[in-house]
């Protein structure tokens, strides 16, 4: 697919409903999406792709890494990642976000894409689903549209994520405060692995420093 065709198809994209909340700074965010596309030669039908984009906790970014941050967005994921890297790379140099497209389900609806999108939007709004999006786009570029949407969500969340990390001394892992805190946490994990009585101390320290969500899976694994 040539770039002119992609640009032309992108103009047909309509973001009917964006998520109401930003991506989490210290945990994983699951964004439910409903992506509708017209079915060729069938104006009264719409192809509905539903799934969940998982945004992992943001890390410090290396500028070259954006193209490796997408998994499961269709056969052209690698090609679309290169396109997005050129368009968005500079905007995401401070933090690294990684996205996975999961639980993809595809079906054809007996109504056009615009009507179907509005119906789903009304349902999401009535239930006040915070992390849900409804998108209309051309069928051949659904993967690119979904990828672009996730990057836009990262950019929208970026200022708040940076503020959260900076307030806790974690935005730059090379700062003395950040290094001391992480060394302390690692020492507590090592102790807790050998001494079950130290787990309570570790848990309290993680909550006190606001790091519990970041280390939650690792902490809970101590009790498995």
VOPAGU-2260 file (C-alpha; in pm, 1 decimal, decimal comma):
REM VOPAGU-2260
SITE   aa  ch    i         X         Y         Z
SITE  UNK   A    0       0,0       0,0       0,0
SITE  UNK   A    1     161,2     329,7    -107,6
SITE  UNK   A    2     184,0     631,7     122,9
SITE  UNK   A    3     -60,0     840,8     -83,6
SITE  UNK   A    4    -325,0     571,9     -46,6
SITE  UNK   A    5    -263,4     550,1     326,2
SITE  UNK   A    6    -294,4     927,8     367,0
SITE  UNK   A    7    -616,1     929,1     164,7
SITE  UNK   A    8    -766,9     650,0     374,2
SITE  UNK   A    9    -661,3     819,4     697,6
SITE  UNK   A   10    -881,2    1117,7     611,1
SITE  UNK   A   11   -1181,0     887,1     649,7
SITE  UNK   A   12   -1101,2     820,6    1017,0
SITE  UNK   A   13   -1348,1     945,7    1277,9
SITE  UNK   A   14   -1281,9     921,0    1650,9
SITE  UNK   A   15   -1637,4     889,6    1776,1
SITE  UNK   A   16   -1549,3     843,3    2142,7
SITE  UNK   A   17   -1207,7     884,4    2309,4
SITE  UNK   A   18   -1126,7     733,4    2649,4
SITE  UNK   A   19   -1219,7     951,2    2945,5
SITE  UNK   A   20    -907,4     877,2    3149,0
SITE  UNK   A   21    -535,0     905,6    3084,5
SITE  UNK   A   22    -290,3     617,1    3074,8
SITE  UNK   A   23    -172,2     512,8    3418,3
SITE  UNK   A   24     174,9     625,5    3525,2
SITE  UNK   A   25     247,6     340,3    3764,4
SITE  UNK   A   26      41,6      52,6    3632,3
SITE  UNK   A   27     -96,4    -117,2    3322,4
SITE  UNK   A   28    -390,9      42,1    3139,8
SITE  UNK   A   29    -643,0    -163,3    2942,7
SITE  UNK   A   30    -828,5      35,5    2675,7
SITE  UNK   A   31   -1137,3    -132,1    2533,7
SITE  UNK   A   32   -1183,7     -39,7    2168,3
SITE  UNK   A   33   -1464,7     -74,5    1913,6
SITE  UNK   A   34   -1334,6     -11,0    1562,3
SITE  UNK   A   35   -1587,8       3,2    1278,2
SITE  UNK   A   36   -1519,2      -8,7     904,5
SITE  UNK   A   37   -1747,9     -11,6     600,0
SITE  UNK   A   38   -1776,3    -344,4     418,7
SITE  UNK   A   39   -1686,2    -302,5      51,6
SITE  UNK   A   40   -1990,7    -302,0    -179,3
SITE  UNK   A   41   -2225,1    -349,6     117,6
SITE  UNK   A   42   -2326,9       0,7     237,7
SITE  UNK   A   43   -2567,6    -137,9     499,1
SITE  UNK   A   44   -2301,3    -352,6     667,0
SITE  UNK   A   45   -2014,1    -268,4     902,1
SITE  UNK   A   46   -1715,0    -471,8    1010,3
SITE  UNK   A   47   -1664,3    -444,2    1385,4
SITE  UNK   A   48   -1328,4    -516,4    1544,5
SITE  UNK   A   49   -1334,0    -524,5    1921,7
SITE  UNK   A   50   -1049,6    -586,9    2160,1
SITE  UNK   A   51    -827,5    -442,8    2428,1
SITE  UNK   A   52    -511,7    -238,9    2384,7
SITE  UNK   A   53    -285,8    -295,4    2683,1
SITE  UNK   A   54     -56,8      -3,0    2763,5
SITE  UNK   A   55     224,0    -107,9    2992,7
SITE  UNK   A   56     365,9     120,6    3260,7
SITE  UNK   A   57     579,0     390,0    3089,6
SITE  UNK   A   58     956,6     362,8    3118,0
SITE  UNK   A   59    1245,0     589,7    3022,9
SITE  UNK   A   60    1254,5     605,9    2642,8
SITE  UNK   A   61    1532,4     542,5    2395,7
SITE  UNK   A   62    1454,2     744,0    2078,4
SITE  UNK   A   63    1493,6     448,0    1843,2
SITE  UNK   A   64    1256,7     217,0    2025,9
SITE  UNK   A   65     911,4     333,3    1908,0
SITE  UNK   A   66     899,4      95,2    1612,9
SITE  UNK   A   67     938,9    -202,8    1847,9
SITE  UNK   A   68     657,2     -99,6    2081,8
SITE  UNK   A   69     358,4    -255,8    1907,7
SITE  UNK   A   70     242,4    -618,0    1904,8
SITE  UNK   A   71     -66,8    -772,7    1747,3
SITE  UNK   A   72    -193,4    -486,4    1528,5
SITE  UNK   A   73    -229,3    -689,2    1207,7
SITE  UNK   A   74      -2,9    -812,6     930,4
SITE  UNK   A   75     136,0    -465,8     856,4
SITE  UNK   A   76     233,5    -384,1    1214,7
SITE  UNK   A   77     605,9    -349,3    1135,5
SITE  UNK   A   78     543,9    -126,7     833,0
SITE  UNK   A   79     298,8      95,9    1019,0
SITE  UNK   A   80     539,5     117,4    1315,8
SITE  UNK   A   81     808,7     261,9    1089,7
SITE  UNK   A   82     564,1     520,9     961,5
SITE  UNK   A   83     461,5     620,3    1313,0
SITE  UNK   A   84     823,4     634,7    1428,6
SITE  UNK   A   85     895,6     904,2    1174,1
SITE  UNK   A   86     582,7    1100,4    1258,5
SITE  UNK   A   87     584,9    1070,7    1638,6
SITE  UNK   A   88     936,1     976,5    1747,0
SITE  UNK   A   89    1038,2    1322,2    1869,6
SITE  UNK   A   90     718,1    1360,7    2069,9
SITE  UNK   A   91     783,4    1050,5    2278,3
SITE  UNK   A   92    1153,9    1082,8    2358,0
SITE  UNK   A   93    1115,5    1126,1    2732,9
SITE  UNK   A   94     905,2     819,7    2816,2
SITE  UNK   A   95     869,8     475,8    2666,4
SITE  UNK   A   96     524,7     326,6    2622,0
SITE  UNK   A   97     461,6     -27,4    2498,1
SITE  UNK   A   98     129,3    -145,7    2357,0
SITE  UNK   A   99     -24,4    -488,0    2291,3
SITE  UNK   A  100    -345,5    -550,8    2101,2
SITE  UNK   A  101    -527,7    -839,4    2267,2
SITE  UNK   A  102    -861,6   -1022,1    2265,0
SITE  UNK   A  103    -933,9    -922,2    1903,4
SITE  UNK   A  104   -1280,0   -1026,8    1784,8
SITE  UNK   A  105   -1422,2    -950,6    1437,7
SITE  UNK   A  106   -1782,2    -966,1    1319,5
SITE  UNK   A  107   -2011,7    -804,6    1060,8
SITE  UNK   A  108   -2308,3    -595,7    1172,9
SITE  UNK   A  109   -2634,0    -540,3     984,3
SITE  UNK   A  110   -2608,4    -158,9     979,2
SITE  UNK   A  111   -2371,4      99,4     839,8
SITE  UNK   A  112   -2056,8     193,1    1030,7
SITE  UNK   A  113   -2173,1     542,1    1132,7
SITE  UNK   A  114   -2498,1     417,5    1287,5
SITE  UNK   A  115   -2319,3     128,8    1457,3
SITE  UNK   A  116   -2054,1     362,9    1599,3
SITE  UNK   A  117   -2313,6     596,9    1745,1
SITE  UNK   A  118   -2503,0     308,7    1902,6
SITE  UNK   A  119   -2187,5     174,8    2068,4
SITE  UNK   A  120   -2089,2     526,0    2181,3
SITE  UNK   A  121   -2427,1     573,0    2348,6
SITE  UNK   A  122   -2384,5     239,9    2527,6
SITE  UNK   A  123   -2034,1     330,8    2649,7
SITE  UNK   A  124   -2154,7     670,5    2770,5
SITE  UNK   A  125   -2459,3     526,3    2946,6
SITE  UNK   A  126   -2234,3     289,5    3141,2
SITE  UNK   A  127   -1964,6     556,8    3186,6
SITE  UNK   A  128   -1687,5     324,4    3068,5
SITE  UNK   A  129   -1372,1     526,5    3133,9
SITE  UNK   A  130   -1116,4     335,5    2927,4
SITE  UNK   A  131   -1310,5     273,7    2606,7
SITE  UNK   A  132   -1287,3     414,5    2254,4
SITE  UNK   A  133   -1509,9     402,9    1945,5
SITE  UNK   A  134   -1338,6     462,8    1611,1
SITE  UNK   A  135   -1452,0     460,5    1247,5
SITE  UNK   A  136   -1195,1     402,7     974,9
SITE  UNK   A  137   -1123,7     247,1     635,4
SITE  UNK   A  138   -1086,8    -129,3     660,8
SITE  UNK   A  139    -739,5    -171,4     498,3
SITE  UNK   A  140    -567,4      50,9     754,4
SITE  UNK   A  141    -745,2     -50,2    1073,1
SITE  UNK   A  142    -412,9    -153,3    1230,6
SITE  UNK   A  143    -248,6     180,6    1157,7
SITE  UNK   A  144    -548,8     373,0    1288,8
SITE  UNK   A  145    -550,4     171,7    1610,3
SITE  UNK   A  146    -174,8     218,3    1651,1
SITE  UNK   A  147    -199,5     591,7    1587,1
SITE  UNK   A  148    -479,6     612,1    1841,2
SITE  UNK   A  149    -264,8     446,7    2109,9
SITE  UNK   A  150      26,0     681,5    2038,7
SITE  UNK   A  151    -207,2     980,9    2061,0
SITE  UNK   A  152    -325,9     851,4    2397,6
SITE  UNK   A  153      36,0     830,0    2513,6
SITE  UNK   A  154      99,2    1187,8    2403,2
SITE  UNK   A  155    -218,9    1302,7    2577,5
SITE  UNK   A  156    -111,4    1125,8    2897,6
SITE  UNK   A  157     253,7    1226,3    2874,7
SITE  UNK   A  158     246,4    1553,4    3080,3
SITE  UNK   A  159      64,1    1390,8    3372,2
SITE  UNK   A  160     289,1    1083,2    3360,0
SITE  UNK   A  161     602,8    1296,7    3369,7
SITE  UNK   A  162     470,2    1502,1    3661,9
SITE  UNK   A  163     386,9    1185,8    3857,6
SITE  UNK   A  164     732,4    1038,0    3800,6
SITE  UNK   A  165     909,2    1363,7    3873,8
SITE  UNK   A  166     722,6    1414,6    4202,1
SITE  UNK   A  167     845,9    1076,0    4321,3
SITE  UNK   A  168    1201,9    1128,0    4204,0
SITE  UNK   A  169    1171,4     853,2    3943,8
SITE  UNK   A  170    1155,2    1039,6    3613,6
SITE  UNK   A  171    1532,9    1022,1    3581,0
SITE  UNK   A  172    1662,1     690,0    3715,2
SITE  UNK   A  173    2012,9     840,9    3731,3
SITE  UNK   A  174    1928,5    1091,5    4004,9
SITE  UNK   A  175    2077,0    1020,0    4345,0
SITE  UNK   A  176    1731,9     999,9    4503,0
SITE  UNK   A  177    1602,6     755,9    4243,4
SITE  UNK   A  178    1909,7     536,3    4268,9
SITE  UNK   A  179    1899,9     525,0    4649,1
SITE  UNK   A  180    1532,1     437,8    4651,7
SITE  UNK   A  181    1565,4     159,1    4397,4
SITE  UNK   A  182    1867,9      11,8    4573,6
SITE  UNK   A  183    1668,2       8,5    4895,1
SITE  UNK   A  184    1372,7    -163,6    4727,6
SITE  UNK   A  185    1598,0    -426,1    4567,3
SITE  UNK   A  186    1759,8    -498,0    4905,5
SITE  UNK   A  187    1417,7    -538,1    5063,9
SITE  UNK   A  188    1307,8    -776,5    4787,9
SITE  UNK   A  189    1618,7    -986,1    4841,8
SITE  UNK   A  190    1552,0    -997,2    5214,6
SITE  UNK   A  191    1182,3   -1076,1    5169,2
SITE  UNK   A  192    1262,8   -1366,4    4938,0
SITE  UNK   A  193    1452,7   -1533,8    5223,4
SITE  UNK   A  194    1253,4   -1406,0    5521,1
SITE  UNK   A  195     870,5   -1408,0    5499,3
SITE  UNK   A  196     859,6   -1172,3    5795,7
SITE  UNK   A  197    1026,2    -902,0    5586,6
SITE  UNK   A  198     743,3    -896,4    5333,0
SITE  UNK   A  199     531,1    -669,2    5550,2
SITE  UNK   A  200     820,8    -422,2    5573,0
SITE  UNK   A  201     867,3    -432,5    5195,1
SITE  UNK   A  202     497,1    -380,9    5129,4
SITE  UNK   A  203     483,8     -84,8    5366,8
SITE  UNK   A  204     788,0      73,7    5202,4
SITE  UNK   A  205     643,2      31,2    4853,4
SITE  UNK   A  206     318,1     197,6    4957,7
SITE  UNK   A  207     498,3     474,1    5145,2
SITE  UNK   A  208     706,5     568,3    4838,3
SITE  UNK   A  209     418,9     529,8    4590,0
SITE  UNK   A  210     594,6     240,8    4416,0
SITE  UNK   A  211     350,7     -36,1    4499,0
SITE  UNK   A  212     179,4     -35,9    4155,3
SITE  UNK   A  213     516,8     -47,4    3981,9
SITE  UNK   A  214     632,9    -351,7    4180,7
SITE  UNK   A  215     292,7    -506,9    4251,3
SITE  UNK   A  216     331,6    -821,6    4036,8
SITE  UNK   A  217     677,7    -890,1    4172,8
SITE  UNK   A  218     563,2    -831,4    4529,2
SITE  UNK   A  219     262,2   -1062,2    4498,3
SITE  UNK   A  220     485,2   -1330,9    4344,5
SITE  UNK   A  221     657,2   -1358,3    4681,9
SITE  UNK   A  222     337,4   -1512,8    4819,2
SITE  UNK   A  223     281,3   -1757,5    4532,6
